[in-house]
Amino acid sequence: MSSDDLPIGRRVAGWRVRRSMTQQMLADRLRRSKSWVDKIERGVRPLDRYSVIQELSRVLRVDPEVLLGQPPSTPSSTPPGVDDIRAALARYDIPQAPPQTDELRRQVGHAWLSYQHAHYPELLRVVPGLLDAAQGARSAELLVQAYRITSSLLVKLGEADLAWLAADRAMGAAADDPALATSAAVSVGQALRASGRNRLALTATLTAATRILPPTTDPATSRSGDHEVDGPYRDQSSRQLHDHRGGGCGRSAGEWAVGGTLLVQAALAAAGCGEHRRAAALTDRAAGVATNLRGYDDQHRTSFGPVAVELVRVLLAAARDNSMEALRRHSIVVRREGWRWLPAEYRGAYLLDAARVYVHAGDLRGAARALVDADSVAPAEVRGRPLARTLIADCARARPVPAGVARLATLVGLTC
């Protein structure tokens, strides 16, 4: 079934997910109930008034014709450069003169640094050529990394389906190499969550985690259960990682970090499925892995560690609609020393999530502060991502409009 053949409720749901909104968030912006949104999306309630469709399209930032399944009356809002990446992903011919591996490794390393510093416009320019070069180099490691960079960038730009394609290509390039496959699975999980496919993301990340982490009999991490029983596994993870440092385990610290990252991705996916106990249990497991990771060589670009786990706990509290706990945890974790050592991209993206929590709590000025902080850390996170545009529009509803938000609204082309 093409997108034009979908019922209008399904299209509303699809655009809501693409704009990173929950049903409650959409309901709040429409000044309607969550039940009303749910019935519209399931087709139980007809959506036959054009004035209501117009209001939905305004909140979802699409043309009414898009929700109606008709050709849009305005040009596509696809960011410049995405079509070039799409074309590069569609090419299967291998260049006749493969690049030098050392030069390609340098290019990949530079691309990762650009991503971690949130230099997304630059990446949009270089990624198509990087993909062409990596496909011709016949190096599985570099090809996986090129696809992962591409997938991560596309997630940022709201191109979740194309991001999933790049992540899937990374999995294919990894073949039977467990280390490469598990690092590629991180990108798969991120792309699937970005497209609202949390159940698939949960399965993919947990399957990959079993390849790299020690087995556990804890029911809470294989199906829904009480997260309190996860303590023994957390101790086991810490002990085995300690044994590795003494030479008793075959996994490197970088591989443990990939395993921990898969666990937090699985936790976020579980929360997206409404399995909050399972999400807490998986986060506890990740905390156990993070406990003994200090100063490791982050060759897989995970940024995993104790602070990363605490940031996830903030998001899980928000997913449980416990904004008070989420904001309490947020105020603590951003004062921790490890916070400022995270890459700019990581901090900027998290601050957008924090702004969303503030909006959900009804604190538009708190959301404005988070957005301004995110802009100071990683401007492209705020000025180039669809999610940030939505949040800026929300904060602009405050009266008077905070000065920082007014400036950001001007930069992204919104009218306060």
C-alpha positions in Angstrom: 0.0 0.0 0.0 1.4 3.4 -1.0 1.4 6.4 1.3 -1.4 7.9 -0.9 -3.6 4.8 -0.3 -3.3 5.0 3.5 -6.3 6.0 5.6 -5.9 9.6 6.7 -5.6 8.5 10.3 -2.5 6.4 9.4 -1.0 9.4 7.7 -1.6 11.5 10.8 0.1 8.9 12.9 3.0 8.6 10.6 3.7 12.3 10.5 3.2 12.5 14.3 6.0 9.9 14.8 8.2 11.6 12.2 7.8 14.9 14.2 8.8 13.0 17.4 5.5 13.6 19.1 3.6 11.3 21.4 -0.2 11.2 21.1 -0.4 13.2 24.3 1.9 15.9 22.9 -0.2 16.2 19.7 -3.4 16.3 21.7 -2.0 19.1 23.9 -1.1 21.2 20.8 -4.6 20.7 19.4 -6.2 21.3 22.8 -8.0 18.0 22.5 -7.8 14.7 24.4 -5.3 11.9 23.9 -8.3 9.6 23.3 -9.5 11.8 20.4 -6.0 11.5 18.7 -6.0 7.8 19.3 -9.4 7.4 17.7 -8.4 9.5 14.7 -5.3 7.5 14.1 -7.1 4.2 14.4 -9.9 5.3 12.1 -12.5 4.9 14.7 -13.4 8.6 14.5 -13.8 10.1 11.0 -11.7 13.1 10.1 -14.0 14.8 7.6 -13.8 18.5 8.5 -11.3 20.4 6.5 -10.8 23.0 9.3 -9.7 20.2 11.6 -7.4 18.8 8.9 -5.9 22.3 8.5 -5.2 22.5 12.2 -3.6 19.1 12.2 -1.4 20.0 9.3 -0.4 23.2 11.0 0.8 21.3 14.1 2.4 18.5 12.1 4.0 21.1 9.7 2.8 19.5 6.5 0.4 20.7 3.8 -3.2 19.6 4.2 -3.0 17.9 0.9 -0.3 15.6 2.3 -2.7 14.4 5.0 -5.4 14.0 2.4 -3.1 11.9 0.2 -2.9 14.5 -2.5 0.2 16.0 -4.2 1.6 18.8 -2.0 1.1 22.3 -3.3 4.5 23.4 -2.1 8.0 22.0 -2.8 9.5 19.3 -0.7 11.2 20.3 2.5 13.9 17.7 2.1 17.2 19.2 3.3 19.6 20.1 0.5 22.1 17.2 0.1 19.7 14.3 1.1 18.9 13.5 -2.5 22.6 13.2 -3.2 22.9 10.7 -0.3 19.9 8.8 -1.6 21.6 8.6 -5.1 24.8 7.4 -3.5 22.9 4.7 -1.7 21.3 3.7 -4.9 24.6 3.2 -6.7 25.9 -0.4 -6.9 28.8 0.1 -9.4 32.2 -0.1 -7.7 34.8 2.6 -8.8 37.5 1.3 -11.1 40.3 2.8 -9.0 39.9 1.9 -5.3 41.1 4.6 -2.9 44.0 4.1 -0.6 42.9 2.5 2.6 44.9 5.0 4.7 43.4 8.0 3.0 39.9 6.5 3.3 40.5 5.9 7.0 41.4 9.5 7.4 38.3 10.6 5.6 36.1 8.4 7.8 37.8 9.6 10.9 37.2 13.2 9.8 33.5 12.4 9.1 33.0 11.0 12.5 34.6 14.1 14.1 32.3 16.3 12.0 29.3 14.3 13.2 30.3 14.5 16.8 30.8 18.3 16.5 27.4 18.5 14.8 28.8 19.9 11.6 25.8 18.4 9.6 25.9 20.8 6.6 29.5 19.8 6.0 28.6 16.1 6.3 25.8 16.5 3.8 28.4 17.6 1.3 31.0 14.9 1.9 28.9 11.8 2.7 28.0 10.9 -0.9 31.6 10.9 -2.0 32.5 9.0 1.2 30.0 6.3 0.4 31.3 5.9 -3.1 34.9 5.7 -1.9 34.0 3.2 0.9 32.2 0.9 -1.5 35.3 0.8 -3.7 37.8 0.2 -1.0 36.7 -3.4 -0.2 37.3 -2.7 3.6 34.3 -4.1 5.6 35.3 -2.0 8.6 35.4 1.3 6.8 32.3 0.5 4.8 30.4 -0.2 8.0 31.6 3.0 9.5 30.6 5.0 6.4 27.1 3.6 6.4 26.8 4.2 10.2 27.8 7.8 9.8 25.2 8.2 7.0 22.5 6.6 9.0 23.2 8.7 12.1 23.1 11.9 10.0 19.8 10.9 8.3 18.2 10.3 11.7 19.1 13.8 12.7 17.5 15.2 9.5 14.2 13.3 10.0 14.9 10.9 7.2 14.2 7.8 9.3 13.4 5.3 6.4 16.5 6.3 4.5 18.5 6.1 7.7 17.3 2.5 8.2 18.4 1.6 4.7 21.9 2.9 5.4 22.0 1.0 8.8 20.8 -2.2 7.0 23.6 -1.8 4.5 26.0 -1.5 7.4 24.7 -4.8 8.8 25.1 -6.4 5.4 28.7 -5.1 5.1 29.6 -6.5 8.5 28.8 -10.0 7.3 30.0 -12.5 9.9 32.3 -10.2 11.9 30.6 -10.0 15.4 32.3 -6.7 16.4 31.2 -5.0 13.2 27.7 -6.5 13.2 27.0 -5.3 16.8 28.3 -1.8 16.1 26.0 -1.7 13.0 23.1 -2.9 15.1 23.4 0.3 17.1 22.5 2.2 14.0 19.7 -0.2 13.1 18.2 0.4 16.5 18.4 4.1 16.3 16.9 4.2 12.8 14.0 1.9 13.7 13.2 3.9 16.8 13.3 7.1 14.8 10.7 5.7 12.4 8.5 4.6 15.3 9.2 0.9 14.9 10.1 0.3 18.6 9.2 -3.4 18.7 11.6 -4.1 15.8 14.2 -1.9 17.4 13.9 -3.8 20.7 14.3 -7.2 18.9 17.3 -6.0 16.8 19.2 -4.5 19.7 18.7 -7.3 22.1 19.6 -9.9 19.6 22.8 -8.1 18.9 23.5 -7.6 22.6 23.5 -11.3 23.2 26.4 -11.6 20.8 28.7 -9.4 22.8 27.5 -9.5 26.5 27.6 -12.5 28.9 24.3 -14.5 29.1 21.8 -13.8 31.8 18.9 -15.8 33.2 17.2 -12.6 34.4 13.6 -12.7 33.1 13.3 -8.9 33.3 15.8 -8.4 30.4 14.3 -11.0 28.1 10.6 -10.3 28.8 8.6 -7.9 30.9 9.4 -8.3 34.6 10.4 -6.5 37.8 13.6 -4.5 37.3 14.7 -5.0 40.9 15.9 -8.5 40.1 18.5 -7.2 37.7 21.1 -6.4 40.4 22.9 -9.8 40.3 23.4 -9.4 36.5 24.7 -5.9 37.0 27.3 -7.2 39.4 28.1 -10.0 37.0 28.7 -7.6 34.2 31.0 -5.4 36.4 32.9 -8.5 37.6 33.5 -9.9 34.0 34.6 -6.5 32.8 37.0 -6.3 35.7 38.3 -9.8 34.8 38.8 -8.6 31.2 41.1 -5.9 32.4 43.0 -8.5 34.2 43.2 -10.6 31.0 40.4 -13.0 31.8 38.0 -12.1 29.1 38.2 -11.9 25.3 36.2 -8.6 24.9 37.8 -5.3 24.6 36.5 -2.3 26.6 35.3 -0.8 23.3 33.2 -3.9 22.6 31.7 -3.7 26.1 30.8 -0.1 25.3 29.0 -1.3 22.2 27.1 -3.9 24.3 26.1 -1.2 26.8 24.9 1.1 24.0 22.8 -1.7 22.6 21.2 -2.1 26.1 20.3 1.5 26.4 18.9 1.5 22.8 16.9 -1.5 23.8 15.7 0.2 26.9 14.5 3.2 24.9 12.7 0.9 22.5 11.1 -1.0 25.3 9.8 2.3 26.8 8.4 3.2 23.4 6.5 -0.1 23.5 5.1 0.8 27.0 7.3 -1.9 28.7 8.6 0.4 31.4 9.8 -2.3 33.8 11.7 -4.0 31.1 13.2 -0.6 30.1 14.4 -0.1 33.7 15.9 -3.5 33.9 17.8 -3.0 30.7 19.1 0.3 31.9 20.3 -1.3 35.1 22.2 -3.8 33.0 23.8 -1.0 31.0 24.7 0.7 34.3 26.6 -2.4 35.3 28.6 -2.4 32.1 29.3 1.3 32.4 30.5 1.1 36.0 34.1 0.0 35.1 34.4 1.8 31.8 36.8 4.7 32.3 38.9 6.3 29.6 38.6 3.5 27.0 39.4 4.0 23.3 35.9 4.7 21.9 36.7 3.3 18.5 33.0 2.6 17.7 31.9 6.1 18.5 29.3 5.1 21.2 30.0 7.8 23.8 28.9 5.2 26.3 29.5 5.6 30.0 27.8 6.3 33.4 26.6 9.7 32.3 25.1 8.3 29.1 23.1 5.8 31.2 21.9 8.6 33.5 20.7 10.6 30.5 18.7 7.6 29.5 17.1 7.4 32.9 15.8 11.0 32.3 14.2 9.9 29.1 12.7 6.8 30.6 11.1 8.9 33.4 9.6 11.2 30.7 8.3 8.2 28.8 6.4 7.2 32.0 4.9 10.7 32.0 6.8 11.4 35.2 8.0 14.8 34.2 8.9 15.8 37.7 11.3 12.9 38.2 12.7 13.4 34.7 13.5 17.1 35.3 14.9 16.3 38.8 17.3 13.8 37.2 18.1 16.2 34.4 19.2 19.0 36.8 21.6 16.6 38.5 23.1 14.9 35.5 24.0 18.0 33.6 26.1 19.1 36.6 28.2 16.0 36.6 31.8 16.3 35.4 31.3 13.7 32.7 28.5 15.7 31.0 30.9 18.2 29.5 33.1 15.5 28.1 30.3 14.1 25.9 30.5 15.1 22.2 28.7 18.3 21.2 26.2 16.3 19.1 25.4 14.1 22.0 24.8 17.0 24.4 22.8 19.0 21.9 20.5 16.1 21.0 19.9 15.4 24.7 19.1 19.0 25.4 16.4 18.9 22.7 14.9 15.9 24.5 15.1 17.8 27.7 13.3 20.7 26.1 10.6 18.3 25.0 10.2 17.2 28.7 9.9 20.8 29.8 7.2 21.4 27.1 5.3 18.3 28.3 5.5 19.6 31.8 4.1 22.9 30.7 7.3 24.8 31.5 7.9 26.7 28.3 10.6 28.9 29.8 12.5 25.9 31.0 12.2 24.5 27.4 13.4 27.8 26.1 16.5 27.6 28.3 17.2 24.1 27.1 16.9 25.1 23.5 19.2 28.1 23.9 21.8 25.8 25.7 21.5 23.3 22.9 22.1 26.1 20.3 25.3 27.2 22.2 26.6 23.6 22.3 25.6 22.4 18.8 23.9 25.0 16.6 23.1 22.6 13.8 21.1 20.4 16.3 18.7 23.4 16.8 18.8 25.0 13.4 18.7 22.0 11.2 16.5 19.3 12.9 12.7 19.1 12.4 12.3 18.2 16.1 14.0 21.5 17.1 11.7 23.5 14.8 8.7 22.0 16.5 10.0 22.8 20.0 10.8 26.4 19.0 7.3 26.8 17.8 6.0 25.4 21.1 8.2 27.8 23.2 7.1 30.7 21.0 3.6 30.4 22.5 4.9 31.8 25.8 4.0 35.4 26.4 6.2 37.4 26.3 8.3 35.2 24.0 11.7 34.5 25.6 14.4 36.5 23.8 16.5 33.5 23.0 13.5 31.7 21.4 12.6 34.7 19.4 16.2 34.7 18.0 16.0 31.0 17.2 12.6 31.3 15.6 14.0 34.0 13.3 17.0 31.7 12.4 14.8 28.8 11.4 12.2 30.9 9.6 9.4 30.9 12.1 7.2 33.9 13.0 6.6 34.4 16.7 
